Amino acid sequence: MKMITTLLAIGVALAPSQVSQQTMEEALQNRRASCMDSCMRERPNPDLQRQEVIALERETARAVQLNNATFFNRVYSEDYSGVLSHGEVVNKARLMAVVSTPDIQYESFAATNIKVLIFRDTAVATCVWSMRAIFKGQRISSQMLVMHVYVYSPSGYRVVTSQITPLPPYARQPL
């Protein structure tokens, strides 16, 4: 009787580790399958991806010109963080507030020389922003070098970070 009790106690003690080991193996197999699905799935055409990001860059310039912050709500990620041309670090809410300010009225705002590099689910876009505007009654114009980093999500490309650098008046556009 003691022997049966001892064997039963050992069996009970080992049972959770076998279930745990089996669960861990299943989890590992599921992870491998998920990784394989991710690696083996057909990637979208890089040229189409590039064209999508170029279109988003142009839409960004148009949204800035129109002081339209709703575009940024749709395309910029919730955890967006970027740096404006005067060095201010902004999150999504602050960027939307800056874009929608009535203090500046754009006469023109264009994104040119757009270049896009794509690596897996990430796209890096660079371009030159050229603008003419009236800021608090004063006419201004400038050019800025802009970099946006996009990450592909189920809802399309989202901007996760950006950097805007003012170009001196004598600078030529990069080739």
Secondary structure, 3 states (H helix, E strand, C coil): CHHHHHHHHHHHHHHHHHHHHHHHHHHHHHHHHHHHHHHHCCCCCHHHHHHHHHHHHHHHHHHHHCCCCHHHHHHEEEEEEEECCCCCEEEHHHHHHHHCCCCEEEEEEEEEEEEEEEECCEEEEEEEEEEEEEECCEEEEEEEEEEEEEEEECCEEEEEEEEEEEECCCCCCCC
